[in-house]
Amino acid sequence: MSAPQPAGKYQDDEPLERSTVPAQAPTANGGLALSTQCEFPAIARSASRDRFAVLVHAKAPSDVARAPLDLVTVLDVSSSMKGQKLELLKQAMCFVIDQLSPIDRLSVVTFSNDAIRLTRLNRMSDLGKACAKRAVLSLGVRYSTNIGSGLRVGAQVLAGRREKNVVAGMILLSDGQDNSGCWPTVLVPPSFTSAGGGGWPAPIHTFGFGTDHDAAAMHAIAEATGGTFSFVGNEAAIQSSFARCVGGLLSVAVQEARVAVTCLHQGVRIQEVKSGAYVSHLGADGIAATIDVGELYEGEERRFLVLVYVPRVRSTEEVTRLVKARCTYRETATGLARHVAAPAAVVQRPLELTTLPAPSVDVERERVRLAATEDIAAARVAADDGQNAGAVRILESRLRAVELSAPGDPTCEAIKEELRDLSARVGDRAEYQKTGRACMLVGMSSHAQQRASGMDVEATSKASAYLTPKMEEMVDLSRESESTRKQKQPVKQAKVEEV
C-alpha cells in the first residue's frame, strides 16, 4: 500500500479559462420554486391532529447558464478489468471527455494495488482532450484492488487546486472487492465527509462494475459524501451510466440550498422532518426546523414531509396558519445569493366535518415512497442476515400496500415495479449476492437523495426515476455515439477457402 501523500501534493492544476462575458443577471424564470401542501384541506375546530403532514416541494430552475466543472475520475485497473471490461471503460471515458468543454477541467486517476495520477487537472481544450484520451487509451491492467489508495489520490487532486471551478465531482469505478482490509467508510478521505470541516468538497459518485464488486462499500462511499451509487451489471451499459452522471454534474443549477420551516400558530409544533439523506435540524421547542439540501440539477425536485401537531382552536377561528417555508441558496452560474418563500401552509377549520375530505394526492404519494424506501432498507438487513424468505415477505407486504394506495399513479406504478423486481432478486441467496444486494442499495441511494442513480440504463424503467432532462439528453447522446461507433466497425469477412 502506498503511503498517504500530503494534501497539497498536486498543486499544478491548469489555470481556469477566463471569461470575457459580463456577469449574468439572475435567471429570468425566477429561480428555485418553493411550495407547500397540506395532507388534508380542513380539520374541525374541536379536533386536534398528531403528525399532520405538510409537504415542502422545491424545484430547481431549467434552462440556466451552465457552470464550469472540475471532475476527477478514479478508475479501477486491477487484473479483473482485463479484456472487454477495460475496452468498454476506455470507450466510456472518451465519451465523457468529448462532452466537456474548455471551461471544464478533468484529471484521470487509476488504481490497483496503489494509485497513479495519469493527468493533472487540465482544461478540456482540444489539447487537454487529446492528452486525456491518450492517457485513457493507454490504460492497462495491473494487480489487486485498493480503493482507498485511489480515493486518497483523487482527494489530493481536488485539495491541491490553486483555483477552483464552481462545481466539482468525483467518479469512482470499481469491479472488485477492496483488499486493503478497511471498513468502507474508512476508505473515504476525511476531507470528503461532512465531519471533515467546511462541508463536502465534492460528491463521490460510485459505479459498481459487473457482478463481483463490493456493493456495500461503494454504496457507503457514495452515502458518506453526498454522491450516488449505480450498479452496472450489464458491462456494456457503462457509457450510458457515466453519461447520466455527467449530465447531472454539467447541469448544477443551485448550490448551498437550505430550507427553513417555521411554525406560524402558537399551538402548532413540528414533530418530525422526513428528509432522507439530507441533514435536518429540529429545534428543541419544535417551532422551527431546517433542511440542508445542497446542490440541485436543472429541473430537479426535492420533496420533504414535515409532520406537525395541529391543536384544537377557538370556536371563531376559521383558518389555521400552520407553517411558513423559505429557502436560501446560491445560483450556480452567477454566484448570486437568492431567497424564495412559499405561501403559508394553511388548513380550514369548519365547526364540524360531516365527511372526511380526500387527502392530497401529492402527500399520499410521498408517504408511499417513504414507506417503500424504509421497507427496502429493512429487507436488505434481513437478506444480509441470511433471512431471504423474510426479505421477500417484507417487500411483498409493501407491494400489496402500494397497490391499495394510489392505483394508476405513475410514481406508485414505478415503485410497484421496483418492489417486484427486488422481490425476485432476494429470494434466492445466490442471486441476492450477485445482483440483489446491489439493486437494493441503488434503490436506497436514489430514494434517499431523490436523485437518479440506478442500474443499467437500458435494463429497466426504474432507471428513469428522478432523471432530469439534461441527464436524459446526455444518455441519448451516449446511445447515438455507440450506434455510430458500431456502424463504423469493419464487417468481418468470412474466410474463403482456396479450391
Beta strands, then each sheet from edge to edge (+ up, - down):
strand 1: 33-38
strand 2: 49-59
strand 3: 69-76
strand 4: 105-111
strand 5: 115-117
strand 6: 122-123
strand 7: 167-174
strand 8: 204-209
strand 9: 229-232
strand 10: 252-263
strand 11: 269-274
strand 12: 280-282
strand 13: 288-297
strand 14: 301-310
strand 15: 319-331
strand 16: 337-341
strand 17: 345-348
sheet 1: 1+ 2- 14+ 11-
sheet 2: 5+ 4- 3- 7- 8- 9-
sheet 3: 5+ 4- 6+
sheet 4: 12+ 13- 10+ 15- 16+
sheet 5: 12+ 13- 10+ 15- 17+
end
